[in-house]
Amino acid sequence: MKRSDKGQVLVLVALAIFVLLGLAALGIDVGYMYTVRHELQRSADAGALAGASAMRQSGKDCNDPTNIPDFEGRTTKAEAELRAIDYATRDDVTKSRLNTVPGDIVTAICPDPVTNNPMRVRVNVQRTAPLFFARVLGRTSQDIPAFAVAEAFPVTSNLKCVVPWGIPAPWTNSAPPTDDNSYNQGDKVNWEWPLDDTKCANKDITPWNLDNHVAGTPLSDIDQYLCNGSLQQLKIGDPQSSSISGNFYGIDFSKFVIPDDDDCPADAVNSGANFYKFMIEHPCACDLKIDLTAPLPPVPTEPGMMVGPTLQATAPDSYYKSGGGDIPGNADPNSLMNQDPTGYWDTSTNRPNSKDSRYSDNNWANSPRVVRIPVYNPDSSSGSPPGVNTPPGGSGPFKPLGFVGFWVQDVVYLDKDPVTNKQLGTIVGRYVTVEGIGGDAGEDSGGTVFNIRLVE
């Protein structure tokens, strides 16, 4: 080798070191940044879903100014943003939580400022991540952002845990006879989404007499609308009190059930009274495939309005004891009211409550007395498409307007029917917003059973 060639390898090695460091920066630092980005996205997703859960719980969007008792008097917007930031900062991002090192950014905005959708919350997160090998190239850190958007939406398909009752939407008596409890063609059906809160604000609910098991006075005009706490009949037990002739609000779910060998035995799925009772007591046991795009099966009015199975599956023990042994039968231990016998409607918060800690205060929605049912249009005027509205009377399919939530208030205690000598009883409940598991059938419809999902 010539003397002039000495040192060339050293130059090549020095140059190669810079190339190797560049490759290391690309491999290690870029991989590290992807790890940080993944953990940031996880935090953003968790925050967005937590924020949307506030809207699922309240049923109100982030533009609603109402202070919610469940949120300690905060609005839905305040609660959504508070939950979003809380959950976005719970998990570690590269061994430390967000907002614990300089350069972190965590924001929650509801409504989503990009789409202006008031049922959506957007969470933005960012961390300034230190780099390693890239330092020799003059790059010491990198700002890494992530975001997520989640929304609350009314469930319109495949809703789980549905009780086999279906009720007509409330109406205002505007057609003669205006003092009749029955729906008359020309009466105004009050189904609107979202509900105009001015029809509900600053109005007391209809009281309920727990000693006599009948509605007290004065009757509230919010019962003409699905306002929170409005009192509605969920299952008719007295044919004279039916608002639609021949329709007693029971539903045959057997055609919409997918049997399961364990929780929903195939041999139990039928159109009989036993399966109807089973579905009241165990509404989550069987998978239902119901959506708002197709009519429900015929409303069962045979045999005998399902009074016996309804009472056994709903009434408390006291229902059968109150008559001094005169009322035959026994309530089932799994009846809705027996599962939460100390439940009551808390007028101070206008929501259910219970002396049972499992269902008290903010846990009220866990009570078995909270049910989900479809609501339909009582207007069966001529010219309506088949299956869209309930027929004037008797069995027949109907297409739901939406799925709604109720808290079972009580069973109306009545004397025996003098003709049939059968005990009569109507189930009443109060309207509530509830959470539910299900999807979106793409119907432009509303309801008060909400689920949440990530959209971005």
C-alpha positions, 0 to 999 in steps of 0.5 A: 500500500502506498504511504499516501493511501494510509487512513482511507479506511478510517475515513470510510469507517467514520462516514459509515458511523454516521450512516449507521447512526442514521439507520439506528435513528430511523429504526430505534427512534421511529419505532419508539415514536410509533410506540408512543403514538400507539399509547397516546391513541389508546388514551385518546380512545379511552377518554373519548368513550368515557366522555360519550358515556355521559351523554349515554347516561343522561340522554342529553347532548352537550348543548343542553343546559340542564344540570344532571343530578347524577353528575352532581349538578353538572351539565352533560357537557361539563361531565363529558369533558371531565370524564374524557380528561380523567380517563385519557390520563389514567394509563401510562404513556411510556411509563408516565401518565399524560399531564405529568411531564412538560409538553403534554397536551390533553383537551376534551371538547364537546360538541365535537368542533369539527362536525359540530355534532352535539352527541360527540366528544373529541379528545386531543392528546400530545406528548413531546417524546425524547429521541435517542440516536437522532440527537447526533443529527441535532434532533432531541425530541418530537411532538407526537399527537393523537385524537379520537372522537366518540358518540352516543347514539340511540340503539335502533337494532339488535337491542339486548335485554328487552322486556316483551311489552310494547306501548303506544307513544303518548298522545294529546286528546284533541279529537272527540271524546276528549275525556276518553282514555282511548286513542281516537283518530285525530288525537295528536301523537306526541313522538318527537326526537329530541323532545322539546324540553319546554314541555317537561320543564318546571312541571311536577310528576303525577304522584303515586299512592303506594298504599292504594296502588293508584295514581294520585292527584294532580295528574301531570300533563307531562304524562302526555309526553315521554318526559323524564318521570312521566307515568305510563301504562306498560302492560294492561291487565284490565280490558276496560282500561286498554287505550287501544281496543283489543291490545294489551301491550304484550309482545311475542318475542319467540320469532325474534329470539336466537336460542342458546343452550345455556341461558336461553334453552331452545325448548323454552322458546315458544309463543306460550305464557311460560316463555313470555314470563321467562323473558320478563324475568330474564330479558338478557338471557336470549339474543334478540334480533329486533330493529326499527326497519321491520315489524315486530311479531303479532301482539299476543292477546291470547290467552286472557291478556297474559295477566297471570304470567305478567303478575307472577313475573312482575309483582312483589310478594305483597301483591298476593298478601294484601288481600288477606289470602283472597288473591290466588297465586304467588309472585315468583322470587325472580319477579322484577319487583321482588328483585328490588323490593325497596326501590322507589321514585326519588322525587328530589332527583326525579329518578329511581332510587333504592335502599339496596346499595346495588341499585341506589343513587348513581347505581339506579340503572342497574335495578332489574326494575329498569326495563327496555321496551319498544314504543309504536305509533297508535295511529292506525288510520287508513292508508298506512303501510302494512305493519307500520302501525298497530291495527285497530284491535287484536293481534297484529304486527307493528313497526317500532318508532324506537326503543325506550326505557322505563322504571317499573313503579308498581302494579295497580291493585284491583278487585276481581273481575265480577264476570270472569272472577279473575284478578286484574292488574296493570303494570305502570312505570316511569320514563327514564333514559337508560344505557343499552347494548345494540347497534344502529340500523340507520333509521332516522329515529330516536329513543332513550336507549343509548349506546356509545362507539368510536367514530374516529 
